[in-house]
Amino acid sequence: MSKKLSPFFPVQEFSGLWSARSATLRCTAIRLKSGGLCLYSPVAGLSAGILESLKALGDVQMLLAPNHYHNKGLKEYHAAFPEAKLCCSVKAKPRLEKITGLTFDTLGDLARDLPDSLQILEPDGLKTGEIWIRVTERDQLAWILTDAFAGPKGKQDDMSDKPELLGTFPKFGVADKEIYSRWVNETLSREAPTLIIPCHGTMISDLNLEKALRAKLTSL
């Protein structure tokens, strides 16, 4: 039996983002242009209280599977929000549909309904169809991501300045380490995040995250 999901709480300094956790796994709620919500990586463990808290934030209109491994909560959320569109990357779609028996749209509708401050990123060199969401707010930049980086276990509202790599990510997530590392390094050269909202562990915040992320890439 899955653990219950925590209440959603606002992500500080970023309007229109909320976060909830079950054990070390995180689900992030994103406000869409329509006023509804997209849930990035729905985490199993819904309860009546969580459904009420989401209702207070807005209608759940999209359920985003951010790679083909993050699928455990999708049937539960599809039952709770039958009108919500299921979406994922083209690469993740075949395995997700095979495992869940559900039908997924690709990312076109989501891209159109994201506010101008949010953008879909698709890292090169991965084999799980992982997608990230880039979020800007004034002079702040956040990445919402799945397995590429993680935070320490910690408590729900803890914040760390030390990104980690999941032990399984290099083997099961990366198709070409050189291509992936080059993509991340080039992306960091254009602009580096001040906050990472990972699916695993605590959020990671530091003005010098770029250096720490580049260092983690070398351990691939």
BALUMTI-80086 format. One line per 10 residues: number of its first residue (from 1); their letters; for each residue x, y, z of N, C-alpha, C, O. Coordinates in steps of 0.1 Angstrom, whole numbers, always signed. Each point is the difference from the previous one (the first is absolute). Example, Ala and Ser with C-alpha at 12.3 -4.5 7.8 and 13.67 -1.06 7.14 Angstrom:
BEGIN
1) as) +132,-57,+78,-9,+12,+0,+9,+12,+0,+10,+0,+7 ~ -14,+11,-14,+9,+11,+0,-8,+11,+8,+5,+11,+1
This chain:
BEGIN
1) mskklspffp) +8,-12,+0,-8,+12,+0,+9,+12,+0,+9,+1,+8 ~ -12,+9,-17,+8,+12,-1,-2,+9,+12,-10,+0,+6 ~ +20,+8,-3,-1,+10,+11,-8,+11,-6,-1,+2,-12 ~ -5,+6,+21,-9,+11,-4,+9,+12,-4,+10,+3,+6 ~ -16,+4,-16,+7,+12,-4,-3,+11,+10,-10,+1,+6 ~ +20,+8,-4,-1,+11,+9,-9,+11,-6,-3,-1,-12 ~ -1,+11,+19,-7,+11,-6,+10,+8,-9,+12,-1,+2 ~ -18,+7,-12,+8,+8,-9,+3,+14,+7,-8,+6,+6 ~ +21,-2,-8,+4,+13,+6,+6,+8,-11,+7,-5,-9 ~ -8,+19,+10,+6,+8,-10,+15,-1,-1,+7,-1,+11
11) vqefsglwsa) -2,+2,-23,+15,+0,-2,+4,+15,+2,-4,+9,-8 ~ +12,-6,+18,+4,+14,+3,+6,+7,-12,+9,-6,-7 ~ -13,+18,+5,+5,+9,-10,-4,-3,-14,+4,+6,-10 ~ -12,-17,+8,-5,-3,-13,-15,-2,+1,-6,-9,+5 ~ -1,+19,-11,-15,+0,+0,-5,-11,-9,+6,-3,-11 ~ -17,-3,+14,-6,-10,-9,+6,-14,+1,-2,-8,-9 ~ +11,+6,+19,+6,-13,+2,-3,-5,+15,+1,+8,+9 ~ -5,-21,-8,-2,-6,+13,+7,-14,+0,+1,-6,-11 ~ +3,+2,+23,+7,-13,+1,-6,-9,+11,-5,+5,+10 ~ +5,-18,-13,-5,-9,+10,+9,-12,+0,+5,-4,-11
21) rsatlrctai) -4,-4,+22,+9,-11,+0,-6,-12,+7,-9,+1,+9 ~ +13,-13,-13,-4,-12,+6,+14,-7,+2,+6,-5,-9 ~ -2,+4,+22,+14,-5,+3,+10,+9,-7,-1,+12,+2 ~ +9,-18,-11,+10,+9,-7,-4,+4,-14,+7,+7,-7 ~ -19,-11,+3,-5,+3,-14,-8,+13,+0,-8,+3,+10 ~ +9,+5,-20,-6,+13,-1,-9,+1,-12,+3,-5,-11 ~ -15,+11,+13,-9,+5,-11,+0,+15,+0,-1,+6,+11 ~ +2,+0,-22,-1,+15,-1,-12,+4,-8,-2,-5,-11 ~ -6,+14,+16,-12,+5,-6,+4,+14,-7,+6,+8,+6 ~ -10,-7,-19,+4,+12,-8,-13,+7,-4,-9,-7,-6
31) rlksgglcly) +8,+20,+8,-12,+7,-5,+2,+2,-15,+10,+5,-5 ~ -21,-8,-2,+0,+2,-15,-7,+13,-4,-6,+7,+9 ~ +8,-3,-21,-7,+12,-5,-15,+0,+2,-6,+10,+3 ~ +1,-22,-5,-15,-1,+2,-5,+2,+14,-12,+1,+2 ~ +22,-1,+7,-4,+1,+15,-1,-14,+6,+0,-1,+13 ~ +1,-10,-21,+0,-13,+6,+14,-4,+4,+9,+8,+0 ~ -7,-21,+3,+13,-5,+5,+5,-11,-9,-8,-8,-5 ~ +21,+7,+4,+7,-11,-5,+8,-6,+12,+7,+7,+7 ~ -9,-20,-5,+8,-7,+10,+12,-7,-6,-2,-10,-8 ~ +14,+14,+11,+12,-5,-5,+4,-12,+9,+3,+2,+12
41) spvaglsagi) -3,-14,-18,+3,-12,+7,-9,-3,+12,+3,+1,+11 ~ -16,-5,-15,-10,-4,+10,+6,-11,+9,+3,-11,-5 ~ -3,+13,+18,+5,-9,+10,-11,-8,+7,-10,+7,+5 ~ +10,-20,-5,-10,-8,+6,-2,+4,+15,+9,+4,+6 ~ -22,-5,-2,-3,+3,+14,-10,+11,+2,+1,+7,+10 ~ -10,-6,-19,-11,+10,+1,-9,-3,+12,-2,-12,+4 ~ -3,+22,+2,-10,-1,+11,-10,+10,-2,+1,+9,-8 ~ -12,-10,+16,-11,+10,-1,+5,+14,+3,-4,+10,-7 ~ +13,-9,+16,+6,+13,+4,+8,+6,-12,-1,+12,-2 ~ +9,-20,-4,+8,+5,-12,-9,+4,-11,+2,+10,-7
51) leslkalgdv) -13,-18,+4,-9,+4,-10,-6,+14,+2,-2,+8,-9 ~ -2,-6,+22,-6,+13,+4,+11,+11,-2,-4,+11,-4 ~ +16,-13,+8,+10,+10,-1,+3,+3,-15,+2,+12,-3 ~ -2,-22,-6,+1,+3,-14,-12,+8,-5,+2,+9,-9 ~ -13,-13,+13,-12,+7,-4,+0,+15,+3,-5,+8,-8 ~ +11,-5,+20,+1,+14,+4,+10,+8,-9,-1,+12,-2 ~ +11,-20,-5,+9,+7,-8,-5,+2,-14,+4,+9,-7 ~ -12,-18,+2,-6,+0,-13,-3,-13,-6,+3,-10,+7 ~ -9,+9,-19,-3,-13,-6,+13,-6,-5,+8,+6,-7 ~ -7,-19,+9,+12,-8,-5,-4,-3,-15,-9,-8,-2
61) qmllapnhyh) +17,+14,-7,-3,-1,-14,+10,-8,-8,-3,-6,-10 ~ +15,+4,+16,+10,-8,-7,+8,-8,+10,+3,+5,+11 ~ +0,-17,-14,+8,-9,+8,+13,-3,-9,-1,-7,-10 ~ +12,+11,+15,+12,-1,-8,+9,-11,+6,+5,+1,+11 ~ -3,-11,-19,+10,-11,+3,+14,+5,-5,+2,+0,-12 ~ +7,+4,+21,+12,+7,-5,+11,-10,-6,+10,+5,-5 ~ -12,-18,+7,+8,-9,-7,-7,-14,+1,-11,+0,+6 ~ +16,-10,-13,-8,-12,+0,+1,-9,+13,-7,-10,+1 ~ +16,+14,+8,+0,-7,+13,-10,+5,+10,-5,-7,+9 ~ +2,+20,-10,-9,+6,+10,-15,-2,-4,-6,+9,-5
71) nkglkeyhaa) +1,-21,+8,-13,-4,-5,-9,-6,+11,-11,-4,-3 ~ +16,+2,+15,-7,-7,+11,-13,+6,+4,-10,-7,+3 ~ +9,+20,-4,-12,+7,+5,-10,+4,-11,-10,+5,+3 ~ +13,-9,-15,-8,+6,-11,-14,-6,-1,-9,+8,-2 ~ +7,-21,+5,-13,-5,+0,-9,+6,+11,-12,+3,-2 ~ +18,-1,+13,-7,+5,+12,-4,+15,-4,-12,+3,+3 ~ +20,+5,-9,-3,+13,-3,-10,+1,-12,-9,+9,+0 ~ +11,-18,-9,-10,+0,-11,-14,-3,+5,-10,+5,-6 ~ +9,-14,+16,-13,-3,+5,-6,+12,+8,-12,+3,-1 ~ +21,+4,+8,-4,+12,+8,-4,+12,-9,-9,+8,+3
81) fpeaklccsv) +17,-7,-14,-2,+12,-9,-2,-6,-15,+9,+2,-8 ~ -21,-8,+6,-2,-6,-13,+0,+9,-12,+3,-4,-11 ~ -5,+17,+13,+0,+10,-11,+14,+5,-3,+2,+7,-10 ~ +7,-9,+19,+14,+5,-2,+7,-8,-11,-1,-12,-2 ~ +8,+20,-7,+8,-6,-10,+13,-7,+5,+6,+7,+9 ~ -3,-19,-13,+13,-6,+3,+10,+4,-11,-3,-1,-12 ~ +15,+5,+16,+9,+4,-10,+14,-4,+4,+3,-2,+12 ~ +6,+1,-22,+14,-4,+2,+8,+3,-13,-6,+4,-10 ~ +19,-7,+11,+8,+2,-12,-3,-11,-10,-5,-11,+3 ~ +9,+13,-16,-1,-10,-10,+8,-12,+3,-5,-11,-2
91) kakprlekit) +16,+12,+8,+9,-11,+3,-6,-8,+12,+2,-13,+0 ~ -9,+19,+9,-5,-7,+12,-14,-7,-4,-4,-9,+7 ~ -2,+13,-17,-14,-4,-3,-2,-15,-1,-9,-6,+6 ~ +17,-1,-15,-2,-14,-2,+0,-8,+13,-9,-9,+3 ~ +19,+11,+5,+2,-8,+13,-11,+3,+10,-6,-9,+6 ~ +2,+22,-5,-10,+4,+9,-14,-6,-4,-7,-5,+9 ~ +4,+5,-21,-13,-6,-5,+0,-15,+2,-10,-5,+4 ~ +21,-1,-6,+1,-15,+2,-2,-3,+15,-7,-10,+3 ~ +14,+17,+6,+0,-3,+14,-13,+3,+6,-6,-8,+8 ~ +0,+20,-11,-12,+5,+7,-13,-4,-7,-10,+0,+7
101) gltfdtlgdl) +11,-3,-20,-13,-2,-7,-7,+13,-3,-12,+0,-4 ~ +18,+11,+7,-7,+13,-2,+5,+6,-13,+10,-4,-6 ~ -17,+14,+1,+4,+7,-13,+5,+14,+4,-6,+8,+7 ~ +18,-5,-13,+7,+13,+3,+0,+9,-13,+3,-5,-11 ~ -5,+18,+14,+3,+10,-11,+15,+3,+2,+6,-2,+10 ~ -1,+8,-21,+14,+5,+1,-1,+15,+5,-11,+4,+6 ~ +21,+4,-7,+1,+12,+8,-5,+12,-6,+1,+11,+6 ~ -7,-11,-18,-5,+12,-7,-10,+8,+8,+2,+12,+2 ~ -12,-19,+4,-10,+8,+7,+5,+6,+13,-3,+11,+3 ~ +12,-19,+3,+7,+6,+13,+8,+12,-4,-1,+10,+7
111) ardlpdslqi) +9,-11,-17,+8,+12,-4,-8,+12,-3,+4,+11,+4 ~ -15,-13,-10,-9,+12,-3,-6,+6,+12,-3,+12,+0 ~ +0,-21,+10,-7,+5,+12,+10,+4,+12,-5,+4,+10 ~ +18,-5,-12,+9,+5,+10,+1,+15,-1,+0,+6,-11 ~ +0,+0,+23,+3,+15,+0,+13,+3,-7,+9,-8,-1 ~ -7,+21,-3,+12,+4,-7,+12,-2,+8,+11,-1,-5 ~ -12,+0,+19,+12,-1,+8,+4,-15,+2,+10,-2,+7 ~ -17,-7,-14,+3,-14,+1,+3,-6,-14,-6,+5,-10 ~ +16,-14,+10,+4,-6,-13,+3,-14,+2,+7,-4,+10 ~ -10,-5,-20,+3,-14,+0,+14,-1,-5,+4,+5,-10
121) lepdglktge) +5,-13,+17,+13,-4,-4,+1,-15,-2,-5,-7,+9 ~ +11,+3,-20,+2,-15,-2,+15,-2,-1,+5,+2,-11 ~ +1,-7,+21,+14,-3,+0,+4,-10,-11,-7,-10,-2 ~ +18,+13,-4,+6,-10,-10,+7,-11,+7,+5,+2,+11 ~ -4,-14,-17,+8,-10,+6,-6,-9,+10,+7,-8,+6 ~ -20,+9,-3,-6,-8,+10,-9,-11,-8,-4,+2,-11 ~ +1,-12,+18,-8,-11,-6,-14,-2,+7,-7,-10,-4 ~ +3,+18,+13,-12,-2,+7,-11,+10,-4,-11,+0,+5 ~ +14,+9,-15,-9,+10,-4,-3,+11,+11,-10,+6,+1 ~ +21,-4,+7,-2,+10,+11,-1,+14,-6,+7,+4,-9
131) iwirvterdq) -16,+4,+15,-2,+14,-3,+1,+8,+13,-3,-4,+11 ~ +9,+16,-13,+1,+10,+11,-9,+12,-3,-4,+2,-12 ~ +0,+5,+22,-7,+13,-1,+9,+11,+5,+5,+0,+11 ~ -2,+10,-20,+8,+12,+4,-10,+11,+5,-10,+2,-7 ~ +13,+4,+18,-10,+10,+6,+8,+12,+3,+11,-1,+7 ~ -15,+13,-11,+6,+12,+4,-10,+9,+8,-12,+0,-2 ~ +18,+7,+11,-8,+10,+9,+10,+11,+4,+9,-2,+8 ~ -11,+14,-14,+9,+11,+2,+14,-5,-3,+3,-4,-12 ~ +6,+5,+22,+14,-4,-3,+3,-15,+4,+12,-4,+1 ~ -22,-4,+2,+1,-13,+4,-3,-10,-12,-8,+3,-8
141) lawiltdafa) +16,-14,+8,-2,-11,-10,-1,-13,+7,+9,-3,+8 ~ -19,-5,-11,-2,-13,+6,-1,-11,-11,-5,+3,-11 ~ +10,-14,+14,-2,-12,-8,-8,-10,+8,+3,-4,+11 ~ -15,+0,-17,-7,-12,+6,+4,-12,-8,-1,+0,-13 ~ +7,-10,+19,+5,-11,-7,-2,-13,+7,-6,+0,+12 ~ +9,-11,-18,-4,-13,+5,+11,-8,+6,+1,+0,+13 ~ +7,-7,-20,+10,-9,+5,+14,+5,-2,+10,-5,+6 ~ -8,+16,-14,+13,+4,-4,+8,+5,+12,+12,-3,+1 ~ -18,+10,+8,+6,+4,+13,-10,-2,+11,-12,+0,-3 ~ +17,-1,+15,-8,-3,+12,+5,+8,+11,+11,+6,+0
151) gpkgkqddms) -20,-4,+11,+5,+6,+12,+1,-11,+11,-5,-11,-2 ~ +11,+15,+13,+0,-9,+12,-14,-4,+4,-9,+7,-4 ~ +8,-17,+12,-14,-4,+4,-7,+11,+7,-10,+5,-5 ~ +15,-2,+17,-6,+12,+7,-15,+0,+3,-7,-10,-3 ~ +3,+21,+9,-15,+2,+2,-6,+8,-11,+7,+5,-8 ~ -20,-5,+8,-7,+6,-12,+5,+14,-2,+2,+4,-12 ~ -1,+5,+22,+3,+14,-2,+15,+3,+1,+4,+11,+1 ~ +5,-22,+0,+14,+2,+1,+5,+6,-14,-6,-3,-10 ~ +17,+10,+11,+7,+4,-13,+15,-3,+1,+6,+1,+11 ~ -1,-6,-21,+14,-4,-1,+8,+8,-10,-6,+6,-9
161) dkpellgtfp) +19,-5,+10,+8,+7,-10,+9,-11,-7,+9,+4,-7 ~ -12,-17,+9,+9,-10,-5,-8,-10,-9,-7,-9,+5 ~ +7,+11,-18,-7,-9,-9,+7,-14,+0,+12,-1,+2 ~ -20,-9,-4,+5,-14,+0,-4,-7,-13,-8,+5,-8 ~ +15,-16,+5,-4,-8,-11,-7,-13,+5,+6,-6,+9 ~ -17,+2,-15,-6,-13,+4,+10,-11,-4,+6,+1,-11 ~ -5,-11,+19,+10,-10,-3,-4,-8,-13,+9,-5,-7 ~ -22,+5,+4,-5,-8,-12,+1,+9,-13,-2,-6,-11 ~ +3,+19,+12,-1,+9,-11,+10,-3,-11,-4,-1,-12 ~ +17,+0,+15,+10,-2,-11,-3,-12,-8,+1,+0,-13
171) kfgvadkeiy) -5,-11,+19,-3,-13,-7,-13,+0,-7,-1,-4,-12 ~ -10,+8,+19,-13,-1,-5,-6,+12,-7,-10,+0,-7 ~ +16,+12,+10,-5,+12,-6,+8,+6,-11,-6,+7,-9 ~ +19,-10,+8,+8,+6,-10,+3,-9,-12,+5,-12,+2 ~ -8,+16,-14,+4,-7,-12,+14,+3,-5,+7,-9,-4 ~ -4,+22,+4,+14,+4,-4,+5,+10,+9,-5,+12,+0 ~ +14,-15,+9,+5,+9,+10,+7,+12,-6,-2,+11,+6 ~ +9,-12,-17,+6,+11,-6,-10,+11,-5,+1,+12,+3 ~ -11,-17,-10,-10,+8,-6,-8,+7,+12,-3,+12,-1 ~ -1,-20,+11,-8,+6,+11,+8,+10,+7,-5,+11,+3
181) srwvnetlsr) +18,-14,+1,+8,+10,+7,+2,+13,-8,+0,+10,+6 ~ +2,-12,-19,+2,+12,-8,-13,+9,+0,+1,+12,+1 ~ -12,-19,-2,-13,+8,+0,-2,+7,+13,-3,+12,+0 ~ +6,-18,+11,-2,+7,+13,+10,+11,+2,-3,+11,+4 ~ +16,-14,-8,+10,+11,+1,-3,+12,-9,+2,+11,+5 ~ -7,-14,-17,-3,+12,-9,-12,+7,+6,-1,+12,-1 ~ -9,-19,+6,-12,+7,+6,+5,+8,+12,-5,+11,+2 ~ +13,-16,+7,+5,+7,+11,+8,+13,-4,+0,+10,+6 ~ +7,-11,-17,+8,+11,-5,-9,+12,-4,+4,+11,+1 ~ -16,-15,-6,-9,+11,-4,-7,+6,+12,-1,+13,+1
191) eaptliipch) -3,-21,+9,-6,+5,+12,+0,-12,+10,-3,-11,-4 ~ +6,+14,+16,+0,-10,+11,-11,+2,+10,-4,+11,+3 ~ -2,-22,+1,-11,+1,+10,+4,+5,+13,+12,-3,+4 ~ -21,+9,+3,+3,+3,+15,-8,-9,+8,+2,-1,+13 ~ -11,-7,-19,-8,-10,+8,-3,-12,-9,-3,+1,-12 ~ +5,-13,+18,-4,-12,-7,-11,-7,+9,+1,-1,+12 ~ -12,-2,-19,-12,-7,+6,+1,-14,-6,-6,-2,-10 ~ +12,-7,+18,+1,-14,-6,-11,-9,+4,-8,+3,+10 ~ +6,-14,-17,-10,-10,+5,+5,-8,+11,-8,-6,+7 ~ +21,+6,-4,+5,-8,+11,+8,+9,+10,+9,+7,-4
201) gtmisdlnle) -14,-7,+16,+7,+7,+11,-4,+15,+1,-9,+5,-6 ~ +17,+2,+14,-3,+14,+3,+3,+9,-12,+8,-4,-9 ~ -14,+16,+9,+4,+9,-10,+14,+5,+3,+5,+0,+11 ~ +1,+5,-22,+14,+4,+1,+1,+15,-5,-4,+3,-11 ~ +10,+5,+20,+1,+15,-3,+14,+5,+3,+5,-2,+11 ~ +1,+9,-20,+13,+6,+2,+3,+10,-11,-3,-3,-12 ~ +9,+14,+15,+3,+9,-11,+12,-5,-9,+2,+5,-11 ~ +5,-15,+16,+11,-6,-7,-3,-15,-4,+9,-8,-1 ~ -22,+6,-2,-4,-14,-4,+7,-5,-13,+3,-11,-1 ~ +1,+21,-8,+6,-4,-12,+13,-9,+2,+2,-10,-6
211) kalrakltsl) +6,+15,+16,+13,-7,+3,-3,-14,+5,+6,-10,-4 ~ -16,+9,+13,-3,-13,+6,-6,-10,-10,+3,-12,+0 ~ -11,+17,-9,-6,-8,-10,+10,-5,-10,+0,-12,-4 ~ +9,+21,+0,+11,-5,-9,+9,-10,+6,+4,-10,-6 ~ -2,+11,+19,+9,-10,+7,-7,-13,+0,+6,-11,-1 ~ -20,+11,+3,-7,-13,+0,+0,-7,-13,+0,-12,-1 ~ +1,+20,-10,+0,-6,-13,+13,-8,-2,+0,-10,-7 ~ +11,+14,+13,+12,-7,-1,+0,-14,+6,+7,-9,-4 ~ -17,+7,+13,-1,-13,+7,-7,-10,-9,-1,-12,+4 ~ -5,+16,-15,-6,-9,-9,+10,-9,-7,-4,-9,-8
